[in-house]
Amino acid sequence: EDALQRVVLTEEEWSMYCSPAHFSEFKYTRNLVHLDDCFSVMVLCWGPGQKTPAHSHGMGRQSWFKVVRGELELDTLCGAGGE
């Protein structure tokens, strides 16, 4: 289990970055929580049926995610720049 999965926030704390006002009926939204030279933290909000375009986070970069509510389908890219 990674550290992110152990993060427990109250509904009030999550609502600062993931309330109905943070969602769009047209596309997913990205809400920056923290940024420094070592890492960034973002809260992404998808509505039903919304998708993120296929992308890479760059060579040597890592990413983690935590689903707060609902379900997430994750497709992993391999090769051709999809590290």
QUITA-V342954 format. One record per residue. N is the residue number from 0. RES is the residue in one letter. SS is DSSP state (H for helix, E for strand, C for the rest). PHI is phi in whole degrees, -180 to 180 (* if undefined). D_CENTER is the distance of its C-alpha to the mean C-alpha in whole Angstrom. Layout:
n;res;ss;phi;d_center
N;RES;SS;PHI;D_CENTER
N;RES;SS;PHI;D_CENTER
This chain:
n;res;ss;phi;d_center
0;E;C;*;18
1;D;C;-89;15
2;A;H;-59;15
3;L;H;-62;12
4;Q;H;-68;13
5;R;H;-86;16
6;V;C;-69;14
7;V;C;-125;16
8;L;C;-120;16
9;T;C;-75;18
10;E;H;-57;17
11;E;H;-64;19
12;E;H;-66;16
13;W;H;-63;13
14;S;H;-65;15
15;M;C;-64;15
16;Y;C;-127;11
17;C;C;-146;11
18;S;C;-96;14
19;P;H;-52;16
20;A;H;-67;17
21;H;H;-88;13
22;F;C;-97;13
23;S;C;-123;15
24;E;C;-74;17
25;F;C;-100;17
26;K;C;-160;14
27;Y;C;-68;10
28;T;E;-119;9
29;R;E;-121;7
30;N;E;-120;9
31;L;E;-73;10
32;V;E;-104;11
33;H;E;-152;13
34;L;E;-149;14
35;D;C;-148;17
36;D;C;-69;19
37;C;C;-99;17
38;F;C;-162;14
39;S;E;-131;11
40;V;E;-125;8
41;M;E;-130;6
42;V;E;-109;5
43;L;E;-104;4
44;C;E;-124;7
45;W;C;-113;9
46;G;C;-89;13
47;P;C;-55;15
48;G;C;80;16
49;Q;C;-78;13
50;K;C;-134;12
51;T;C;-103;10
52;P;C;-59;13
53;A;C;-56;14
54;H;C;-159;13
55;S;C;-116;14
56;H;C;-93;12
57;G;C;101;16
58;M;C;-61;19
59;G;C;79;18
60;R;C;-91;15
61;Q;C;-123;13
62;S;C;-144;9
63;W;C;-135;8
64;F;C;-144;6
65;K;C;-138;7
66;V;C;-90;8
67;V;C;-88;10
68;R;C;-149;12
69;G;C;92;13
70;E;C;-133;12
71;L;C;-131;10
72;E;C;-101;12
73;L;C;-115;11
74;D;C;-108;14
75;T;C;-95;15
76;L;C;-86;17
77;C;C;-129;20
78;G;C;69;22
79;A;C;46;23
80;G;C;89;20
81;G;C;-92;17
82;E;C;-69;17
